[in-house]
Amino acid sequence: MTRLWGGRFSGRTDALVHRFNASIDFDVRLYDEDITGSIAWAEALADAELLTGEERDTLLAGLEQVRTEFNDGEFVVKPDDEDIHSAVERRLTELVGPVGGKLHTGRSRNDQVATDFRLWIMRACEHLDEKLIELQRALIGSAEAQLNLPMPGYTHLQHAQPVTWGHWALSHFWPLARDRERLAKVRRSAAVLPLGAAALAGTAFPIDRERLADRLGFAAITPNSLDAVSDRDFAAEFLFTAALLGIHLSRLSEQLILFSSSEFGFVRLDDGYSTGSSIMPQKKNPDTLELTRGKSGRLLGHLTGFLATLKGLPSGYDKDLQEDKEPVFDAFDTLDIALPVMSGLIRTLEVRLDRLAAQLEAGLLATELADYLVRRGLPFREAHHLVGQVVRLAEERDVAMTDLAAVDLQAISPLFGADVTAVLTVEAALAARSAPGGTSPDALARQLNAARQAAGLL
Ligand code: ARG
């Protein structure tokens, strides 16, 4: 036996064309799914009385043996193996004889590859979900350790209002919670069984597709055989989810790169998660974070590249679709290592309390003064304007806003009472933000609880 489709050909395939056409180098990763799919298919053929019970058992035993060879690293890919489907069938037939040739009855590589790939993506979503939970738990750990530690909050990367470390850490937790929801949604999109669509028009044999779906752990069957073999939207959804997750990781990375710089100095990376310079002995570089930030570009590229591949494809299987696997595999591999690296980095991250404290300057409290005037009945716009004058006065005198005397404030607005100094503290600013989702200790305790629940810790 040579090519699966060799019958109508008399000339041999050009060697370079064979290499160009072949996908075995990368789709070998689908071997387990391919064999699982074939086992279910052999059972379905026997149910439809296209195989005897004995033939079915021979095929099942042969397929399990092929699986063992793969698992043990003993499977030998032959030069003529074009893809994983031909390789498995070739080896099966070597092992069990001509009955191996019955397995492909009523099936095509077109519905086969779509089935294998969907199964692979379903498993990939489950696997990445576990890695995401790990990272979520690392962020929860960091939040818990410094829950109410005040730090400057930023907008436009300028000091804005005080927040807490716990609030900041959890702000990177919730995007991951949404990434997990997206992964679950991708898994649902993938869990629709194409097998039984055959080449394009549907199988000509009485196959119970619902039963087949059950056997393989799919939630439903594809409603249109032509659609089943033509589309890879589930793979595009996977790549989008991976790209967005990559973007979330890049934001966290960028923030920690800034925070670990000499200028901020808010955190120190553990030795295990940073690298040195070959020439400058003092350097401790955040390479891991830079790589994570950089790899988000590659994830984004996989998404846009693959969408471009899908664009304008006519219905039916087209060989363009073979381009679905490498971006998906690479996106998976990228995240499969980036996620645990980030988890470890967060778990070992040292927060430098003195450096955070040193940045808690009075300007962060300007909003408190405005809110104070609002509580005395002034429209916020006017209050904002008056506090602007306070800020300017402090600047003119080259003192902190909190160092101005009450009489100075009263000269700007008689609404400033003697109690105004009480609101001008970081603690008061934090405590005031107690609406759900805010940075006050109460609100944060509730948020932390919700995060623990979302990460399966409660
Ligand atoms: N290796 C192919 C792929 O990955 C399998 C399907 C081939 N089907 C075909 N009609 N040539 O898409």
Residues whose N, C-alpha, C, O or C-beta is under 5 A from the ligand:
A	BS01	LIG	S23 D83 R109 N110 V113 L321 Q322
